[in-house]
Amino acid sequence: MTEAVINLSALRTNLGAVRSLAPRSGIVAVIKANAYGHGLLPMARALAPQVGVLALARIEEAIQLRQLGIEQRLLVLSSRPDLEQLRLCASQAIEPVVHDAATARLITRHSFTPALHVWLKIDTGMHRLGVAPAEAAALYRQLQGAPGVVQVTLMTHFASAEDPDTDTTLRQLQCFNRSTSNLRAQCSLANSAAIIQHPDAHRDWVRPGIMLYGANPLGENALPALRPVMTLRSRLLAVRDIGPNEGVGYNHIWHSSCATRIGTVAVGYGDGYPRHARNGTPVLVNGRRAPIAGRVSMDTMTIDLAGHPEARPGDEVVLWGEGLPVNEIAAQAETIAYELLTRVSQRVSYRYVESTPPSSFEK
């Protein structure tokens, strides 16, 4: 009953926005975490003909795509491969990120067939993964000269690229430039926020993630205007009339101020909708807003249908997507769009379309 409609036309529009912002950079499309909840294989198939590289978090994800016939360049961002995994990467043309000296030494001590394309990550201030700036040049030269390596690309990751009120990104850029000034290598620095806000970070490759899926990391009113790729929607299960001062849902955290109509929607935290969404968080009922009334349950949630006298069981309810930005829902639940998109559960059905249907799905 609850479905995620994935709009492939919107995906292409957002990819076009990346190209417009960084026209001289290659594109590494980030499809980790099940393509931010949009479906790993369908998103890989949709993006592969249009981008240079697809990026994942785990070697297992990359192997899965190879087994399913994806031939595009694949980059693994967050693994620490052992020798067996490095050989697997070589045999499957998977490109690992090296983020510590031990992995770099492991690669230089062995040969690989075919030779590896590795990405060397430098910790310029995120302090999560990456080699120290002071050792970056030496490790790059060691890897570049290794018999089992065909190419080394340099990269880093920004901690606060979406925040205009901090100089963190500028300091990270300066650190990267200092540590790589004598190296003639391709580089990748910019995530979604930096693609939009820091053109000096575009370099050879940009790495769009969340913006591909239509959520602007700078906020919904920031340019460029992006189109939501996922519209999560369900239906009204029931509609009932209640009197004034009636409690609704678990623990009665919401009470009616007057006689009203309450709708029960067939979606809950078991589908991935945030349990901590506040009273008043909007949904769209037949295209018009209605507020959540009461605590979100595992399988259902309740909404106040005052002002919706026409609403009936079976009517469409949009939780986020077309007409209702996921960033807005995330703010109401004190989280971020990334979390909401990636936690949509397996019991939600997925439908891939060229444009989101304007009317309700079939009842």
Secondary structure in CASP SS format (residue, H / E / C, confidence):
PFRMAT SS
TARGET T0000
AUTHOR 0000-0000-0000
METHOD secondary structure of the structure
MODEL  1
M C 1.00
T C 1.00
E E 1.00
A E 1.00
V E 1.00
I E 1.00
N E 1.00
L H 1.00
S H 1.00
A H 1.00
L H 1.00
R H 1.00
T H 1.00
N H 1.00
L H 1.00
G H 1.00
A H 1.00
V H 1.00
R H 1.00
S H 1.00
L H 1.00
A C 1.00
P C 1.00
R C 1.00
S C 1.00
G E 1.00
I E 1.00
V E 1.00
A E 1.00
V E 1.00
I C 1.00
K H 1.00
A H 1.00
N H 1.00
A H 1.00
Y H 1.00
G H 1.00
H C 1.00
G C 1.00
L H 1.00
L H 1.00
P H 1.00
M H 1.00
A H 1.00
R H 1.00
A H 1.00
L H 1.00
A H 1.00
P H 1.00
Q H 1.00
V C 1.00
G C 1.00
V E 1.00
L E 1.00
A E 1.00
L E 1.00
A C 1.00
R C 1.00
I H 1.00
E H 1.00
E H 1.00
A H 1.00
I H 1.00
Q H 1.00
L H 1.00
R H 1.00
Q H 1.00
L C 1.00
G C 1.00
I C 1.00
E C 1.00
Q C 1.00
R E 1.00
L E 1.00
L E 1.00
V E 1.00
L C 1.00
S C 1.00
S C 1.00
R C 1.00
P C 1.00
D C 1.00
L H 1.00
E H 1.00
Q H 1.00
L H 1.00
R H 1.00
L H 1.00
C H 1.00
A H 1.00
S H 1.00
Q C 1.00
A C 1.00
I E 1.00
E E 1.00
P E 1.00
V E 1.00
V E 1.00
H C 1.00
D C 1.00
A H 1.00
A H 1.00
T H 1.00
A H 1.00
R H 1.00
L H 1.00
I H 1.00
T H 1.00
R C 1.00
H C 1.00
S C 1.00
F C 1.00
T C 1.00
P C 1.00
A C 1.00
L E 1.00
H E 1.00
V E 1.00
W E 1.00
L E 1.00
K E 1.00
I E 1.00
D C 1.00
T C 1.00
G C 1.00
M C 1.00
H C 1.00
R C 1.00
L C 1.00
G C 1.00
V E 1.00
A C 1.00
P H 1.00
A H 1.00
E H 1.00
A H 1.00
A H 1.00
A H 1.00
L H 1.00
Y H 1.00
R H 1.00
Q H 1.00
L H 1.00
Q H 1.00
G C 1.00
A C 1.00
P C 1.00
G C 1.00
V E 1.00
V E 1.00
Q E 1.00
V E 1.00
T E 1.00
L E 1.00
M E 1.00
T C 1.00
H C 1.00
F C 1.00
A C 1.00
S C 1.00
A C 1.00
E C 1.00
D C 1.00
P C 1.00
D C 1.00
T C 1.00
D C 1.00
T H 1.00
T H 1.00
L H 1.00
R H 1.00
Q H 1.00
L H 1.00
Q H 1.00
C H 1.00
F H 1.00
N H 1.00
R H 1.00
S H 1.00
T H 1.00
S C 1.00
N C 1.00
L C 1.00
R C 1.00
A C 1.00
Q C 1.00
C E 1.00
S E 1.00
L C 1.00
A C 1.00
N C 1.00
S H 1.00
A H 1.00
A H 1.00
I H 1.00
I H 1.00
Q H 1.00
H C 1.00
P H 1.00
D H 1.00
A H 1.00
H C 1.00
R C 1.00
D C 1.00
W E 1.00
V E 1.00
R C 1.00
P C 1.00
G C 1.00
I H 1.00
M H 1.00
L H 1.00
Y H 1.00
G C 1.00
A C 1.00
N C 1.00
P C 1.00
L C 1.00
G C 1.00
E C 1.00
N C 1.00
A C 1.00
L C 1.00
P C 1.00
A C 1.00
L C 1.00
R C 1.00
P C 1.00
V C 1.00
M E 1.00
T E 1.00
L E 1.00
R E 1.00
S E 1.00
R E 1.00
L E 1.00
L E 1.00
A E 1.00
V E 1.00
R E 1.00
D E 1.00
I E 1.00
G C 1.00
P C 1.00
N C 1.00
E C 1.00
G E 1.00
V E 1.00
G C 1.00
Y H 1.00
N H 1.00
H H 1.00
I C 1.00
W E 1.00
H E 1.00
S C 1.00
S C 1.00
C C 1.00
A C 1.00
T E 1.00
R E 1.00
I E 1.00
G E 1.00
T E 1.00
V E 1.00
A C 1.00
V C 1.00
G C 1.00
Y H 1.00
G H 1.00
D H 1.00
G C 1.00
Y C 1.00
P C 1.00
R C 1.00
H C 1.00
A C 1.00
R C 1.00
N C 1.00
G C 1.00
T C 1.00
P E 1.00
V E 1.00
L E 1.00
V E 1.00
N C 1.00
G C 1.00
R E 1.00
R E 1.00
A E 1.00
P E 1.00
I E 1.00
A C 1.00
G C 1.00
R C 1.00
V C 1.00
S C 1.00
M C 1.00
D C 1.00
T C 1.00
M E 1.00
T E 1.00
I E 1.00
D E 1.00
L C 1.00
A C 1.00
G C 1.00
H C 1.00
P C 1.00
E C 1.00
A C 1.00
R C 1.00
P C 1.00
G C 1.00
D C 1.00
E E 1.00
V E 1.00
V E 1.00
L E 1.00
W E 1.00
G E 1.00
E C 1.00
G C 1.00
L E 1.00
P C 1.00
V H 1.00
N H 1.00
E H 1.00
I H 1.00
A H 1.00
A H 1.00
Q H 1.00
A C 1.00
E C 1.00
T C 1.00
I C 1.00
A H 1.00
Y H 1.00
E H 1.00
L H 1.00
L H 1.00
T H 1.00
R C 1.00
V C 1.00
S C 1.00
Q C 1.00
R C 1.00
V C 1.00
S E 1.00
Y E 1.00
R E 1.00
Y E 1.00
V E 1.00
E C 1.00
S C 1.00
T C 1.00
P C 1.00
P C 1.00
S C 1.00
S C 1.00
F C 1.00
E C 1.00
K C 1.00
END
